[in-house]
Amino acid sequence: MYDIVFEKVKDYHYPVCFNFPVGHQRNNYALKCGVSHRLEVTAGGVKLDEVR
C-alpha cells in the first residue's frame, strides 16, 4: 500500500506519513475544521502544528 501511495504523490511537494494518530482511535491529534495546519515529516519524526 505504501508504494502505491508514494507512486501517486511522487510529483507533489507535500509531506506524506503513515500511521499518524489522527482520527477515531484512542490516541489522536485533532485536526480542527477551518484552521490551517502544518505537517512536517522528517527522518527524525513527524510534527503537526496549527498555523495562526
C-alpha positions, 0 to 999 in steps of 0.5 A: 500500500505504501508504494502505491501511495508514494507512486501517486504523490511522487510529483507533489511537494507535500509531506506524506506519513503513515500511521499518524494518530489522527482520527477515531482511535484512542490516541489522536491529534485533532485536526480542527475544521477551518484552521490551517495546519502544518505537517512536517515529516522528517527522518527524525519524526513527524510534527503537526502544528496549527498555523495562526 
